[in-house]
């Protein structure tokens, strides 16, 4: 199993958010499921798509369902896209009165190409709950926004990542303190998509520096991140 596969978020508790209120909303949709459709918006790489995926998978797991086909991307739009959504929804055998869940990434693409159709769909098909994301909230018309729970997801700070980074490094066998991880994360400049890659690089570097000898490696150690604090 690759590093990414080992440490991909398995539950909404594994996600990292800048705002605790956003984390609480994601948790509610995953475990208590408000009836209003959800729209997460914000800059790319803030974890919106991963959050929606985990909300849906958590709901399926609680219902004892094994559903794999529940996600669409706005770029897949065509005139029959809403029929496709209904066909996907019919596969989900929920108790009577429980809407199916469909995740739509980049829902603004629907608004660009099929203006007003998503709002009409939401109004006419209460049997389907949309969980959607967009990087461009201004492209979503107010009439649709008013029919969804719109939540801004901001980029986490480096300090926000520290607890998750500590858990991953510990799982990899590293002996690190909270301060070690804080120091390591000070050098992180990426987003949620870069986080796992960054940690994998730190683990690989620490293993190399601890497992190899020679003056070249020792010189490298003075400039390489050292907060892994031991052999992972």
Z-matrix of the N, CA and C atoms (Angstrom, degrees):
N
C 1 1.471
C 2 1.527 1 109.14
N 3 1.320 2 117.10 1 134.88
C 4 1.452 3 120.57 2 -179.04
C 5 1.526 4 111.16 3 -74.59
N 6 1.329 5 115.42 4 165.41
C 7 1.455 6 121.49 5 178.21
C 8 1.534 7 110.03 6 -57.87
N 9 1.340 8 116.27 7 -45.06
C 10 1.469 9 120.71 8 -179.32
C 11 1.523 10 110.72 9 -61.35
N 12 1.321 11 117.07 10 -43.08
C 13 1.466 12 120.07 11 -179.86
C 14 1.519 13 111.56 12 -65.88
N 15 1.329 14 116.68 13 -37.96
C 16 1.472 15 119.96 14 -179.70
C 17 1.524 16 111.84 15 -64.61
N 18 1.309 17 116.30 16 -34.36
C 19 1.469 18 118.99 17 -169.75
C 20 1.524 19 114.03 18 -116.39
N 21 1.320 20 116.80 19 13.16
C 22 1.453 21 118.10 20 172.86
C 23 1.530 22 108.78 21 -64.48
N 24 1.319 23 118.52 22 140.34
C 25 1.473 24 119.54 23 -179.83
C 26 1.523 25 112.06 24 -54.39
N 27 1.330 26 115.49 25 131.85
C 28 1.459 27 121.60 26 179.56
C 29 1.526 28 112.16 27 -102.21
N 30 1.311 29 116.29 28 -16.64
C 31 1.465 30 121.03 29 179.84
C 32 1.518 31 108.35 30 -149.15
N 33 1.326 32 116.75 31 167.48
C 34 1.458 33 119.45 32 -179.69
C 35 1.524 34 111.35 33 -65.38
N 36 1.331 35 117.52 34 -21.46
C 37 1.463 36 120.00 35 177.49
C 38 1.532 37 111.81 36 -68.64
N 39 1.328 38 117.63 37 -19.41
C 40 1.460 39 121.33 38 178.33
C 41 1.530 40 112.91 39 -82.44
N 42 1.312 41 117.16 40 -9.22
C 43 1.463 42 120.92 41 -178.40
C 44 1.527 43 110.45 42 -79.55
N 45 1.321 44 115.67 43 155.57
C 46 1.465 45 121.57 44 -179.24
C 47 1.522 46 108.86 45 -120.82
N 48 1.340 47 116.04 46 126.45
C 49 1.459 48 121.10 47 -179.67
C 50 1.524 49 109.70 48 -128.32
N 51 1.321 50 115.23 49 151.46
C 52 1.460 51 120.28 50 177.12
C 53 1.523 52 111.44 51 -73.11
N 54 1.331 53 116.40 52 -29.89
C 55 1.464 54 122.14 53 -173.37
C 56 1.529 55 110.11 54 -116.72
N 57 1.339 56 118.15 55 119.41
C 58 1.470 57 120.32 56 178.54
C 59 1.528 58 113.27 57 -58.56
N 60 1.331 59 117.22 58 -27.75
C 61 1.458 60 119.81 59 178.69
C 62 1.521 61 110.83 60 -65.34
N 63 1.330 62 117.02 61 -38.19
C 64 1.464 63 120.95 62 177.00
C 65 1.522 64 109.72 63 -64.30
N 66 1.325 65 116.79 64 -43.69
C 67 1.468 66 120.64 65 178.10
C 68 1.524 67 110.40 66 -58.47
N 69 1.320 68 117.12 67 -40.29
C 70 1.464 69 120.76 68 -179.82
C 71 1.531 70 111.24 69 -66.97
N 72 1.325 71 117.26 70 -38.28
C 73 1.472 72 120.64 71 178.77
C 74 1.525 73 109.97 72 -65.85
N 75 1.329 74 117.07 73 -44.08
C 76 1.465 75 121.21 74 178.45
C 77 1.527 76 109.78 75 -60.01
N 78 1.326 77 116.39 76 -41.95
C 79 1.465 78 120.62 77 179.16
C 80 1.532 79 110.76 78 -62.97
N 81 1.316 80 117.70 79 -41.09
C 82 1.470 81 121.16 80 179.47
C 83 1.521 82 110.78 81 -62.54
N 84 1.325 83 117.03 82 -43.86
C 85 1.462 84 119.48 83 -179.69
C 86 1.524 85 111.19 84 -67.67
N 87 1.328 86 117.14 85 -30.56
C 88 1.464 87 120.24 86 -179.40
C 89 1.526 88 112.24 87 -75.96
N 90 1.344 89 117.77 88 -38.27
C 91 1.465 90 120.08 89 -170.73
C 92 1.528 91 114.19 90 -113.55
N 93 1.335 92 117.66 91 -23.33
C 94 1.460 93 119.00 92 -179.02
C 95 1.527 94 111.67 93 -121.10
N 96 1.284 95 117.55 94 -19.71
C 97 1.454 96 125.20 95 168.86
C 98 1.530 97 115.22 96 55.31
N 99 1.326 98 118.27 97 80.75
C 100 1.459 99 120.70 98 169.90
C 101 1.529 100 110.21 99 -58.51
N 102 1.322 101 116.36 100 153.78
C 103 1.464 102 119.46 101 -174.31
C 104 1.520 103 113.41 102 -79.93
N 105 1.310 104 118.26 103 -20.29
C 106 1.465 105 120.46 104 -176.58
C 107 1.525 106 110.81 105 -73.21
N 108 1.338 107 118.91 106 137.15
C 109 1.463 108 120.60 107 174.57
C 110 1.527 109 110.38 108 -55.92
N 111 1.334 110 116.17 109 151.88
C 112 1.465 111 121.45 110 -175.44
C 113 1.519 112 110.29 111 -113.57
N 114 1.323 113 116.80 112 134.91
C 115 1.459 114 122.37 113 174.60
C 116 1.521 115 109.17 114 -126.32
N 117 1.335 116 116.60 115 114.90
C 118 1.458 117 121.74 116 174.82
C 119 1.523 118 108.07 117 -97.23
N 120 1.320 119 116.33 118 131.60
C 121 1.455 120 119.19 119 179.67
C 122 1.526 121 110.19 120 -133.87
N 123 1.321 122 115.35 121 156.75
C 124 1.461 123 121.05 122 -179.62
C 125 1.510 124 110.50 123 152.25
N 126 1.310 125 115.46 124 -175.99
C 127 1.463 126 121.21 125 -177.42
C 128 1.530 127 110.92 126 -64.41
N 129 1.326 128 117.08 127 156.32
C 130 1.471 129 119.27 128 175.25
C 131 1.538 130 110.86 129 -59.92
N 132 1.326 131 115.36 130 149.46
C 133 1.462 132 119.90 131 174.78
C 134 1.507 133 115.36 132 76.89
N 135 1.324 134 118.36 133 24.61
C 136 1.466 135 120.98 134 177.51
C 137 1.525 136 112.52 135 -101.91
N 138 1.334 137 117.53 136 2.34
C 139 1.458 138 120.93 137 176.09
C 140 1.509 139 114.94 138 94.09
N 141 1.318 140 117.87 139 14.73
C 142 1.471 141 120.75 140 -176.66
C 143 1.525 142 111.62 141 -63.15
N 144 1.323 143 116.70 142 -50.86
C 145 1.474 144 120.59 143 -176.82
C 146 1.523 145 111.31 144 -63.20
N 147 1.343 146 116.11 145 -41.08
C 148 1.462 147 119.88 146 179.72
C 149 1.525 148 110.40 147 -63.89
N 150 1.331 149 116.43 148 -39.43
C 151 1.463 150 120.17 149 179.01
C 152 1.527 151 111.15 150 -62.50
N 153 1.330 152 116.98 151 -44.66
C 154 1.470 153 120.19 152 179.66
C 155 1.523 154 110.93 153 -64.17
N 156 1.323 155 116.63 154 -42.00
C 157 1.476 156 120.32 155 178.58
C 158 1.523 157 110.39 156 -58.77
N 159 1.318 158 116.54 157 -44.98
C 160 1.462 159 120.17 158 -176.60
C 161 1.525 160 111.85 159 -72.14
N 162 1.325 161 117.54 160 -33.74
C 163 1.470 162 119.68 161 174.09
C 164 1.526 163 109.59 162 -58.45
N 165 1.331 164 115.95 163 -50.91
C 166 1.462 165 120.15 164 -178.54
C 167 1.521 166 111.10 165 -62.04
N 168 1.323 167 117.39 166 -46.75
C 169 1.469 168 120.12 167 -177.36
C 170 1.524 169 111.49 168 -65.38
N 171 1.322 170 117.02 169 -34.15
C 172 1.467 171 119.86 170 177.17
C 173 1.518 172 110.42 171 -65.81
N 174 1.321 173 116.90 172 -43.74
C 175 1.460 174 120.47 173 178.14
C 176 1.530 175 111.28 174 -63.23
N 177 1.327 176 116.76 175 -42.32
C 178 1.467 177 119.72 176 178.54
C 179 1.524 178 110.64 177 -62.20
N 180 1.332 179 116.48 178 -44.52
C 181 1.469 180 120.66 179 -178.90
C 182 1.522 181 110.95 180 -61.52
N 183 1.327 182 117.62 181 -40.99
C 184 1.463 183 120.88 182 179.54
C 185 1.522 184 111.93 183 -64.80
N 186 1.335 185 115.69 184 -29.42
C 187 1.465 186 120.24 185 -179.81
C 188 1.527 187 112.29 186 -91.41
N 189 1.347 188 116.28 187 -1.03
C 190 1.456 189 119.56 188 -178.88
C 191 1.514 190 113.85 189 71.70
N 192 1.341 191 116.44 190 27.95
C 193 1.456 192 121.21 191 -178.75
C 194 1.525 193 110.83 192 -103.64
N 195 1.313 194 116.35 193 144.81
C 196 1.461 195 121.98 194 172.72
C 197 1.529 196 107.63 195 -112.64
N 198 1.307 197 115.26 196 95.45
C 199 1.459 198 122.05 197 -176.16
C 200 1.526 199 108.47 198 -117.15
N 201 1.316 200 116.69 199 125.39
C 202 1.461 201 120.57 200 178.89
C 203 1.526 202 112.54 201 -109.52
N 204 1.314 203 117.81 202 -28.99
C 205 1.460 204 121.66 203 -175.07
C 206 1.523 205 109.20 204 -101.13
N 207 1.345 206 116.44 205 88.57
C 208 1.461 207 119.75 206 -178.31
C 209 1.525 208 112.21 207 -141.61
N 210 1.338 209 117.52 208 6.64
C 211 1.460 210 121.59 209 -174.21
C 212 1.518 211 111.37 210 -122.03
N 213 1.323 212 115.94 211 136.52
C 214 1.461 213 123.16 212 174.41
C 215 1.516 214 109.12 213 -129.56
N 216 1.316 215 115.92 214 156.48
C 217 1.450 216 121.81 215 173.01
C 218 1.522 217 108.99 216 -113.06
N 219 1.316 218 117.32 217 141.50
C 220 1.447 219 120.83 218 -178.59
C 221 1.509 220 113.94 219 -55.80
N 222 1.325 221 116.42 220 -26.39
C 223 1.462 222 120.10 221 179.02
C 224 1.528 223 112.01 222 -68.08
N 225 1.333 224 117.57 223 -13.82
C 226 1.466 225 121.77 224 -179.41
C 227 1.527 226 112.24 225 -86.50
N 228 1.310 227 117.07 226 8.78
C 229 1.464 228 120.25 227 -174.26
C 230 1.538 229 111.43 228 -59.72
N 231 1.305 230 115.24 229 146.96
C 232 1.463 231 123.76 230 164.95
C 233 1.526 232 106.00 231 -159.09
N 234 1.293 233 117.86 232 178.61
C 235 1.468 234 120.15 233 -175.32
C 236 1.516 235 112.73 234 -65.40
N 237 1.327 236 116.33 235 -20.78
C 238 1.469 237 119.82 236 -178.62
C 239 1.525 238 112.53 237 -99.79
N 240 1.341 239 117.26 238 12.15
C 241 1.463 240 119.53 239 -172.20
C 242 1.527 241 112.02 240 -62.48
N 243 1.323 242 117.59 241 -35.45
C 244 1.458 243 118.70 242 -177.66
C 245 1.529 244 111.68 243 -74.86
N 246 1.311 245 117.08 244 -27.62
C 247 1.465 246 119.58 245 170.52
C 248 1.517 247 110.34 246 -66.62
N 249 1.335 248 115.89 247 -37.52
C 250 1.468 249 119.67 248 177.22
C 251 1.524 250 110.22 249 -63.21
N 252 1.324 251 116.74 250 -41.39
C 253 1.464 252 120.30 251 178.37
C 254 1.529 253 110.42 252 -60.38
N 255 1.318 254 116.65 253 -43.81
C 256 1.466 255 119.72 254 179.43
C 257 1.520 256 111.38 255 -64.33
N 258 1.327 257 117.30 256 -38.75
C 259 1.465 258 120.22 257 177.76
C 260 1.523 259 110.95 258 -64.98
N 261 1.333 260 116.97 259 -40.69
C 262 1.463 261 120.26 260 176.37
C 263 1.525 262 110.74 261 -63.51
N 264 1.324 263 115.92 262 -39.43
C 265 1.462 264 120.43 263 -178.22
C 266 1.524 265 111.94 264 -65.54
N 267 1.321 266 117.55 265 -34.35
C 268 1.461 267 121.15 266 -177.43
C 269 1.530 268 112.32 267 -65.25
N 270 1.328 269 116.85 268 -21.86
C 271 1.466 270 120.40 269 179.32
C 272 1.524 271 111.17 270 -70.66
N 273 1.321 272 116.27 271 -25.39
C 274 1.458 273 120.54 272 -177.59
C 275 1.528 274 109.95 273 -83.27
N 276 1.311 275 116.64 274 108.72
C 277 1.463 276 122.03 275 -177.53
C 278 1.527 277 109.40 276 -92.84
N 279 1.330 278 116.00 277 84.23
C 280 1.453 279 121.60 278 179.92
C 281 1.531 280 110.22 279 -90.76
N 282 1.329 281 116.48 280 164.99
C 283 1.472 282 118.59 281 169.04
C 284 1.522 283 109.47 282 -58.47
N 285 1.313 284 116.54 283 152.12
C 286 1.462 285 121.03 284 -177.48
C 287 1.528 286 110.67 285 -55.19
N 288 1.320 287 115.00 286 133.58
C 289 1.456 288 120.68 287 178.04
C 290 1.511 289 114.48 288 91.27
N 291 1.341 290 118.45 289 -6.07
C 292 1.462 291 121.35 290 178.76
C 293 1.523 292 109.64 291 -96.70
N 294 1.335 293 118.61 292 117.12
C 295 1.468 294 120.50 293 -176.99
C 296 1.521 295 112.24 294 -64.95
N 297 1.325 296 115.23 295 148.54
C 298 1.461 297 120.77 296 170.39
C 299 1.530 298 108.96 297 -68.98
N 300 1.329 299 116.45 298 159.77
C 301 1.461 300 121.85 299 -179.54
C 302 1.522 301 108.98 300 -113.79
N 303 1.328 302 115.96 301 127.01
C 304 1.453 303 121.36 302 174.89
C 305 1.528 304 108.24 303 -128.92
N 306 1.333 305 116.06 304 128.44
C 307 1.457 306 122.06 305 178.70
C 308 1.528 307 108.84 306 -97.45
N 309 1.324 308 116.59 307 130.97
C 310 1.463 309 121.57 308 177.87
C 311 1.530 310 108.73 309 -126.18
N 312 1.321 311 116.72 310 109.83
C 313 1.455 312 121.03 311 173.72
C 314 1.526 313 109.22 312 -83.27
N 315 1.328 314 115.14 313 144.88
C 316 1.472 315 121.39 314 178.48
C 317 1.539 316 111.48 315 56.82
N 318 1.309 317 114.80 316 51.78
C 319 1.468 318 120.02 317 -177.57
C 320 1.528 319 111.69 318 -65.03
N 321 1.317 320 117.22 319 -17.81
C 322 1.462 321 119.60 320 177.27
C 323 1.521 322 112.25 321 -60.68
N 324 1.353 323 117.16 322 -24.88
C 325 1.467 324 120.17 323 176.46
C 326 1.527 325 110.66 324 -63.36
N 327 1.321 326 117.34 325 -36.15
C 328 1.461 327 120.59 326 176.64
C 329 1.528 328 110.10 327 -63.21
N 330 1.328 329 114.84 328 -43.48
C 331 1.463 330 119.42 329 -178.37
C 332 1.528 331 111.30 330 -64.59
N 333 1.343 332 116.45 331 -36.13
C 334 1.466 333 120.31 332 179.06
C 335 1.524 334 111.79 333 -64.90
N 336 1.329 335 114.86 334 -46.08
C 337 1.467 336 119.46 335 -171.84
C 338 1.526 337 113.62 336 -94.29
N 339 1.330 338 115.80 337 -27.62
C 340 1.467 339 120.05 338 -177.47
C 341 1.530 340 109.01 339 -130.43
N 342 1.331 341 117.30 340 64.22
C 343 1.470 342 120.49 341 -173.45
C 344 1.527 343 113.22 342 -56.72
N 345 1.323 344 115.02 343 131.38
C 346 1.462 345 121.02 344 176.60
C 347 1.514 346 115.36 345 83.13
N 348 1.332 347 117.70 346 -13.81
C 349 1.469 348 120.29 347 -174.87
C 350 1.536 349 111.93 348 -71.29
N 351 1.316 350 117.09 349 -36.10
C 352 1.466 351 119.11 350 -179.59
C 353 1.520 352 110.69 351 -66.21
N 354 1.330 353 116.65 352 -42.39
C 355 1.468 354 119.91 353 177.81
C 356 1.527 355 110.67 354 -59.45
N 357 1.325 356 116.18 355 -44.50
C 358 1.465 357 119.98 356 178.87
C 359 1.518 358 111.20 357 -62.48
N 360 1.338 359 116.31 358 -40.20
C 361 1.462 360 120.48 359 179.40
C 362 1.523 361 110.48 360 -62.45
N 363 1.325 362 116.86 361 -45.82
C 364 1.468 363 121.08 362 179.95
C 365 1.521 364 110.78 363 -59.37
N 366 1.318 365 116.44 364 -40.73
C 367 1.464 366 120.49 365 -179.29
C 368 1.522 367 112.45 366 -68.57
N 369 1.316 368 116.97 367 -38.18
C 370 1.463 369 121.04 368 -171.50
C 371 1.530 370 113.42 369 -90.50
N 372 1.322 371 117.97 370 -18.51
C 373 1.468 372 119.94 371 -173.50
C 374 1.531 373 110.25 372 -125.87
N 375 1.306 374 115.06 373 76.89
C 376 1.460 375 120.65 374 177.76
C 377 1.525 376 111.73 375 -69.42
N 378 1.339 377 116.87 376 -11.09
C 379 1.461 378 121.06 377 178.82
C 380 1.517 379 112.41 378 -79.52
N 381 1.341 380 116.91 379 -1.02
C 382 1.468 381 121.75 380 179.12
C 383 1.525 382 108.43 381 -127.26
N 384 1.315 383 115.99 382 125.65
C 385 1.464 384 120.53 383 175.49
C 386 1.526 385 108.88 384 -103.95
N 387 1.328 386 116.19 385 120.55
C 388 1.457 387 120.99 386 178.91
C 389 1.520 388 110.26 387 -88.76
N 390 1.332 389 115.33 388 135.27
C 391 1.457 390 123.08 389 170.06
C 392 1.518 391 105.08 390 -118.01
N 393 1.323 392 117.41 391 113.01
C 394 1.462 393 119.90 392 -168.31
C 395 1.524 394 111.76 393 -128.45
N 396 1.339 395 113.99 394 161.54
C 397 1.458 396 120.44 395 176.41
C 398 1.519 397 109.61 396 -135.74
N 399 1.319 398 114.90 397 156.45
C 400 1.458 399 121.68 398 173.57
C 401 1.522 400 109.47 399 -155.16
N 402 1.325 401 115.54 400 146.75
C 403 1.462 402 120.96 401 171.67
C 404 1.525 403 110.86 402 -89.95
N 405 1.332 404 116.06 403 -8.84
C 406 1.468 405 120.58 404 -171.38
C 407 1.530 406 110.07 405 -132.26
N 408 1.311 407 116.70 406 80.74
C 409 1.455 408 120.86 407 -175.57
C 410 1.527 409 111.47 408 -62.73
N 411 1.330 410 118.38 409 -27.29
C 412 1.462 411 120.74 410 -178.99
C 413 1.526 412 112.19 411 -68.84
N 414 1.333 413 117.04 412 -16.52
C 415 1.456 414 120.32 413 177.06
C 416 1.527 415 112.25 414 -81.79
N 417 1.321 416 116.79 415 -10.83
C 418 1.461 417 121.62 416 -179.98
C 419 1.517 418 109.00 417 -91.96
N 420 1.301 419 117.51 418 118.00
C 421 1.456 420 121.53 419 -176.27
C 422 1.529 421 111.18 420 -62.92
N 423 1.324 422 116.97 421 145.41
C 424 1.470 423 120.70 422 -179.78
C 425 1.524 424 113.26 423 -53.46
N 426 1.338 425 117.53 424 -35.10
C 427 1.467 426 119.77 425 -179.25
C 428 1.517 427 111.83 426 -62.17
N 429 1.339 428 117.69 427 -34.41
C 430 1.464 429 120.60 428 176.59
C 431 1.522 430 110.51 429 -79.72
N 432 1.327 431 116.64 430 -41.23
C 433 1.465 432 119.44 431 178.85
C 434 1.527 433 111.02 432 -55.96
N 435 1.327 434 116.90 433 -39.14
C 436 1.464 435 120.25 434 -176.75
C 437 1.523 436 112.48 435 -68.19
N 438 1.324 437 117.16 436 -17.72
C 439 1.461 438 121.80 437 -179.61
C 440 1.526 439 112.41 438 -96.00
N 441 1.349 440 116.25 439 1.98
C 442 1.461 441 120.65 440 -178.08
C 443 1.525 442 109.24 441 -128.87
N 444 1.329 443 115.66 442 157.69
C 445 1.469 444 120.84 443 172.09
C 446 1.523 445 106.01 444 -85.50
N 447 1.323 446 116.61 445 104.72
C 448 1.464 447 121.68 446 -174.99
C 449 1.532 448 109.64 447 -93.24
N 450 1.319 449 116.42 448 123.47
C 451 1.465 450 121.98 449 -174.72
C 452 1.526 451 109.09 450 -130.10
N 453 1.317 452 116.20 451 122.88
C 454 1.464 453 119.89 452 177.05
C 455 1.527 454 110.18 453 -81.48
N 456 1.322 455 116.25 454 130.29
C 457 1.458 456 122.35 455 178.07
C 458 1.526 457 108.02 456 -111.11
N 459 1.324 458 115.95 457 112.01
C 460 1.462 459 121.07 458 -177.62
C 461 1.530 460 111.01 459 -94.80
N 462 1.316 461 115.66 460 159.58
C 463 1.462 462 121.37 461 179.86
C 464 1.523 463 109.92 462 -67.16
N 465 1.331 464 117.93 463 128.51
C 466 1.468 465 119.70 464 176.99
C 467 1.527 466 111.30 465 -64.35
N 468 1.306 467 115.99 466 151.12
C 469 1.464 468 120.84 467 172.62
C 470 1.524 469 109.18 468 -79.02
N 471 1.314 470 116.43 469 167.81
C 472 1.465 471 119.54 470 177.27
C 473 1.525 472 111.40 471 -60.25
N 474 1.334 473 116.28 472 -35.69
C 475 1.466 474 119.68 473 179.09
C 476 1.525 475 111.34 474 -66.37
N 477 1.333 476 117.03 475 -33.55
C 478 1.468 477 120.18 476 178.87
C 479 1.528 478 111.72 477 -61.95
N 480 1.335 479 116.99 478 -30.62
C 481 1.467 480 121.07 479 -176.76
C 482 1.532 481 112.97 480 -79.41
N 483 1.323 482 117.71 481 -14.53
C 484 1.465 483 120.28 482 -170.31
C 485 1.537 484 113.47 483 -57.84
N 486 1.340 485 120.55 484 -49.46
C 487 1.475 486 118.80 485 -179.12
C 488 1.527 487 113.32 486 -59.57
N 489 1.335 488 117.16 487 -41.69
C 490 1.466 489 120.16 488 179.31
C 491 1.525 490 110.80 489 -67.29
N 492 1.337 491 116.70 490 -41.20
C 493 1.464 492 120.35 491 178.20
C 494 1.527 493 110.39 492 -62.84
N 495 1.320 494 116.82 493 -41.20
C 496 1.470 495 120.26 494 179.38
C 497 1.519 496 110.86 495 -61.94
N 498 1.331 497 117.10 496 -42.30
C 499 1.469 498 120.89 497 179.95
C 500 1.529 499 111.00 498 -63.06
N 501 1.333 500 116.70 499 -41.16
C 502 1.466 501 120.12 500 -178.29
C 503 1.524 502 110.66 501 -69.43
N 504 1.322 503 117.20 502 -45.12
C 505 1.461 504 119.92 503 -179.80
C 506 1.525 505 111.30 504 -63.38
N 507 1.327 506 116.51 505 -39.35
C 508 1.465 507 119.94 506 176.84
C 509 1.522 508 110.84 507 -63.27
N 510 1.333 509 116.46 508 -41.57
C 511 1.468 510 120.48 509 178.26
C 512 1.524 511 111.81 510 -62.81
N 513 1.339 512 116.22 511 -27.61
C 514 1.461 513 120.83 512 177.80
C 515 1.523 514 112.40 513 -83.87
N 516 1.337 515 116.97 514 1.18
C 517 1.457 516 120.62 515 176.02
C 518 1.505 517 115.08 516 95.59
N 519 1.328 518 117.98 517 6.57
C 520 1.463 519 120.81 518 -179.52
C 521 1.525 520 110.18 519 -78.95
N 522 1.329 521 115.75 520 143.31
C 523 1.454 522 121.63 521 173.40
C 524 1.521 523 107.13 522 -101.45
N 525 1.308 524 116.25 523 100.26
C 526 1.462 525 121.16 524 -173.81
C 527 1.519 526 110.25 525 -134.10
N 528 1.320 527 115.49 526 148.28
C 529 1.457 528 121.04 527 175.11
C 530 1.523 529 109.41 528 -95.42
N 531 1.318 530 115.00 529 169.02
C 532 1.464 531 119.78 530 176.30
C 533 1.521 532 110.45 531 -59.14
N 534 1.336 533 116.57 532 -41.54
C 535 1.466 534 120.53 533 179.47
C 536 1.521 535 111.91 534 -64.94
N 537 1.346 536 116.69 535 -36.88
C 538 1.464 537 119.99 536 176.35
C 539 1.525 538 110.80 537 -57.93
N 540 1.325 539 115.04 538 -46.41
C 541 1.461 540 119.54 539 -176.85
C 542 1.527 541 110.43 540 -69.93
N 543 1.321 542 117.17 541 -37.30
C 544 1.468 543 119.68 542 175.32
C 545 1.521 544 110.31 543 -57.12
N 546 1.321 545 116.79 544 -44.53
C 547 1.460 546 120.91 545 -179.85
C 548 1.524 547 110.51 546 -64.26
N 549 1.333 548 116.25 547 -42.36
C 550 1.466 549 120.58 548 179.70
C 551 1.525 550 111.16 549 -61.54
N 552 1.324 551 116.77 550 -42.26
C 553 1.448 552 120.63 551 -175.21
C 554 1.530 553 112.73 552 -76.69
N 555 1.312 554 117.93 553 -12.43
C 556 1.457 555 119.92 554 176.33
C 557 1.525 556 111.31 555 -62.08
N 558 1.321 557 117.00 556 -26.53
C 559 1.461 558 121.49 557 -177.77
C 560 1.529 559 113.06 558 -90.19
N 561 1.319 560 117.13 559 -1.83
C 562 1.461 561 120.70 560 -177.13
C 563 1.522 562 109.84 561 -80.86
N 564 1.327 563 116.52 562 127.25
C 565 1.468 564 120.55 563 -178.00
C 566 1.518 565 112.60 564 -122.03
N 567 1.333 566 117.89 565 5.60
C 568 1.461 567 120.68 566 -174.22
C 569 1.512 568 113.54 567 -93.17
N 570 1.333 569 114.27 568 -162.40
C 571 1.451 570 120.95 569 178.68
C 572 1.524 571 109.42 570 -119.38
N 573 1.325 572 117.08 571 -166.25
C 574 1.469 573 120.32 572 -175.90
C 575 1.521 574 112.02 573 -61.09
N 576 1.327 575 117.26 574 -30.81
C 577 1.459 576 120.19 575 179.77
C 578 1.529 577 111.71 576 -71.86
N 579 1.333 578 116.53 577 -24.73
C 580 1.465 579 120.98 578 -176.92
C 581 1.526 580 112.83 579 -92.56
N 582 1.320 581 117.56 580 -14.53
C 583 1.460 582 121.78 581 -169.50
C 584 1.527 583 112.54 582 -59.68
N 585 1.327 584 117.52 583 -50.88
C 586 1.458 585 120.10 584 -177.58
C 587 1.524 586 110.78 585 -64.97
N 588 1.339 587 117.37 586 -40.23
C 589 1.457 588 120.71 587 177.93
C 590 1.525 589 110.72 588 -60.69
N 591 1.317 590 116.67 589 -41.44
C 592 1.461 591 120.99 590 179.36
C 593 1.527 592 110.81 591 -61.41
N 594 1.323 593 116.55 592 -46.78
C 595 1.468 594 118.96 593 -179.91
C 596 1.524 595 111.36 594 -65.48
N 597 1.327 596 117.30 595 -38.98
C 598 1.464 597 119.83 596 178.68
C 599 1.533 598 110.36 597 -60.77
N 600 1.330 599 116.47 598 -40.18
C 601 1.460 600 120.13 599 178.04
C 602 1.522 601 111.30 600 -63.04
N 603 1.335 602 117.08 601 -40.07
C 604 1.467 603 120.02 602 179.69
C 605 1.529 604 111.36 603 -66.09
N 606 1.332 605 115.95 604 -41.34
C 607 1.462 606 120.29 605 179.15
C 608 1.524 607 110.18 606 -64.85
N 609 1.328 608 116.73 607 -45.81
C 610 1.472 609 120.04 608 -179.72
C 611 1.522 610 111.04 609 -63.16
N 612 1.346 611 116.79 610 -40.52
C 613 1.464 612 120.35 611 179.15
C 614 1.522 613 110.79 612 -63.63
N 615 1.341 614 117.08 613 -44.24
C 616 1.463 615 120.72 614 179.91
C 617 1.523 616 111.31 615 -62.83
N 618 1.322 617 116.67 616 -41.36
C 619 1.463 618 119.56 617 178.92
C 620 1.515 619 111.37 618 -64.46
N 621 1.326 620 116.28 619 -39.33
C 622 1.460 621 120.04 620 179.74
C 623 1.522 622 110.57 621 -66.09
N 624 1.348 623 116.54 622 -47.12
C 625 1.458 624 120.40 623 -176.94
C 626 1.519 625 112.04 624 -67.31
N 627 1.321 626 117.03 625 -31.32
C 628 1.460 627 120.38 626 179.29
C 629 1.520 628 112.28 627 -84.26
N 630 1.325 629 116.70 628 -19.24
C 631 1.464 630 119.26 629 -176.24
C 632 1.503 631 114.45 630 -104.16
N 633 1.348 632 117.67 631 -8.04
C 634 1.462 633 121.02 632 -178.23
C 635 1.518 634 109.97 633 -116.30
N 636 1.323 635 116.25 634 162.57
C 637 1.464 636 120.93 635 179.74
C 638 1.506 637 110.19 636 -123.03
N 639 1.331 638 115.16 637 -176.34
C 640 1.450 639 119.49 638 175.71
C 641 1.512 640 111.82 639 103.90
N 642 1.355 641 115.49 640 153.53
C 643 1.451 642 120.41 641 -176.17
C 644 1.525 643 111.64 642 -66.38
N 645 1.343 644 117.49 643 -30.67
C 646 1.457 645 119.47 644 -179.04
C 647 1.517 646 110.94 645 -62.96
N 648 1.334 647 115.38 646 -42.00
C 649 1.460 648 118.93 647 178.85
C 650 1.511 649 110.61 648 -67.28
N 651 1.341 650 117.19 649 -39.67
C 652 1.460 651 119.39 650 -179.14
C 653 1.524 652 111.11 651 -65.53
N 654 1.325 653 116.85 652 -36.85
C 655 1.458 654 119.19 653 176.38
C 656 1.523 655 110.56 654 -65.37
N 657 1.320 656 116.25 655 -38.87
C 658 1.460 657 119.89 656 179.08
C 659 1.519 658 111.03 657 -64.00
N 660 1.325 659 115.89 658 -34.03
C 661 1.461 660 120.02 659 -175.61
C 662 1.520 661 111.85 660 -63.10
N 663 1.336 662 116.56 661 -28.58
C 664 1.457 663 118.83 662 -178.14
C 665 1.520 664 112.45 663 -68.61
N 666 1.340 665 117.02 664 -23.36
C 667 1.458 666 119.96 665 -179.53
C 668 1.514 667 112.99 666 -110.96
N 669 1.341 668 117.37 667 -13.29
C 670 1.460 669 120.12 668 -179.37
C 671 1.519 670 110.01 669 -79.75
N 672 1.327 671 118.04 670 151.00
C 673 1.473 672 120.43 671 174.94
C 674 1.517 673 109.48 672 -57.57
N 675 1.354 674 116.45 673 129.90
C 676 1.460 675 119.72 674 -175.45
C 677 1.506 676 112.85 675 -117.99
N 678 1.320 677 117.14 676 8.21
C 679 1.468 678 119.19 677 -173.14
C 680 1.511 679 113.57 678 -74.61
N 681 1.333 680 117.73 679 -4.88
C 682 1.462 681 117.91 680 175.36
C 683 1.511 682 109.14 681 -64.07
N 684 1.340 683 118.51 682 -26.65
C 685 1.448 684 122.58 683 164.27
C 686 1.505 685 115.48 684 74.21
N 687 1.275 686 119.59 685 14.89
C 688 1.452 687 121.70 686 179.60
C 689 1.489 688 109.65 687 158.35
N 690 1.299 689 116.84 688 -174.75
C 691 1.442 690 120.34 689 -179.61
C 692 1.516 691 109.81 690 -81.09
N 693 1.351 692 118.75 691 116.14
C 694 1.454 693 119.83 692 -179.50
C 695 1.516 694 111.30 693 -62.60
